[in-house]
Amino acid sequence: MHFDDTSAAHPANPEILSVSQLNQAVSRLLERNFPLSWIAGEISNFTRAASGHWYFTLKDQNAQVRAVMFRGRAQYADFNPREGDKVEVRAIVTLYAARGDFQLNVEAIRRAGVGNLYEAFLKLKQKLADAGMFNPERKRALPVFPRTIGIVTSPQAAALRDILTTLKRRAPHVAIILYPTAVQGDGSAEKIAAAIATASHRAECDVLLVCRGGGSMEDLWSFNDESVAQAIADCSMPVIAGIGHETDFTIADFVADLRASTPTAAAEMAATARADWFSLLLGHAEDLTDALRRQLNEKTQTLDWTARRLQSPAAAIMHQQLRLAATHNRLLHATVTPLTAARHRLEQLERRLQNHKPQTRMQHVALATQSRRLAAAFHLKNGICRQQLTALQAQLDLLAPQRTLERGYAILCDEAGNILRQPAAIAPPQRLTLTLAGGSAHIEVAEVTIQKDKKII
């Protein structure tokens, strides 16, 4: 058996697809050829999974198709579907590749017939907008302190209980007047318009609430009526519309002076909470107190400044005493501090001097020894000199004129006091003075004899 011959005898094999590839290709084909469309049918086999996804079957009299609405889209639905509901879905035609199931991926869902109602809603909205009923200029401001609040709603509505509970909690001092009316069903639009007209004619309240709880578009359709819109526009007091839930919009919401997301929110808008007023008044009181306190502080500062300018003599003396004390302290600081620094410097120098002072003890000992030796030598020398002086004095005494006079000699002097040594110097009768050992005598020379060849000394 030759495989090569067999393969050569047949053409090339075509591409073989897996089941997954096949289902994915069919899914892409369906999504490309069927655009996003609205499909009407009846819901059956509805299941809400724990993940939040909705699984159901959409059927009519002759056929059915599986459908899925994922959680990201289901959370925006304005109602919860139930078995047997007639609905319209906006979906993509596709194939669930994992099981090969033909199904619809639902993007949006609404009750059957809503499309026609929505078209009517848009037409009326455009008509009233062209008539200027939605203009912001015609909107009226709500009263700051409403004394009476009117309510147009059904006495059996849960919305009324919510409104009354909210007003009792927030503003129990406000009076409430109910204008009862049906809010859905045949003829409800005319009844709502008549209740609004009655409230406007009586003018018993300061603000009017037109309210209704949530529901389908059909349930809220009475508030999309032109007569209701005209009654709201002609109302003599401001109107707050609190109809349905936050995602619900009606013509009455656009015409009203103010729209509230819910009836409870409308009640909160109509009357400010008493606690809020008390808090506001308390805040104003605190602001006023703060302002008065600031003014008082400013006046006190002005008074203090004026008092300082009108200073008493005692205060002036005290001020001068303080200045004197401050000057005295500065003077002490200026004198004591340098003196202290100088004393410290002196101590440092003394320590340095002590450190550099030479050791003179040995020199002092040597000096004392030399002093003793010098004193001994001085005494010895002094004794010798005294002995010599005594000897010389004795010799001097022997040679002194007084000693000579005491031995009988005399000194002869002329009148001028000159000592006469030669007889020739005497000229008789010259008066002479004769000095003796015990005194002197005045004599007159009568005759002078000169010895020849004898020399008198």
Secondary structure, 3 states (H helix, E strand, C coil): CCHHHHHHHCCCCCCCCCHHHHHHHHHHHHHHHCCCEEEEEEEEEEEECCCCCEEEEEECCCCEEEEEECHHHHCCCCCCCCCCCEEEEEEEEEEECCCCEEEEEEEEEEECCHHHHHHHHHHHHHHHHHCCCCCHHHCCCCCCCCCEEEEEECCCCHHHHHHHHHHHHHCCCCEEEEEECCCCCCCHHHHHHHHHHHHHHHCCCCEEEEEECCCCCCCCHHHHCHHHHHHHHHCCCCEEEEECCCCCCCHHHHHCCEECCCHHHHHHHHCCCHHHHHHHHHHHHHHHHHHHHHHHHHHHHHHHHHHHHCCCHHHHHHHHHHHHHHHHHHHHHHHHHHHHHHHHHHHHHHHHHHHHCCCCHHHHHHHHHHHHHHHHHHHHHHHHHHHHHHHHHHHHHHHCHHHHHHCCCCEEECCCCCECCCHHHCCCCCEEEEECCCCEEEEECCCCCCCCCCCCC
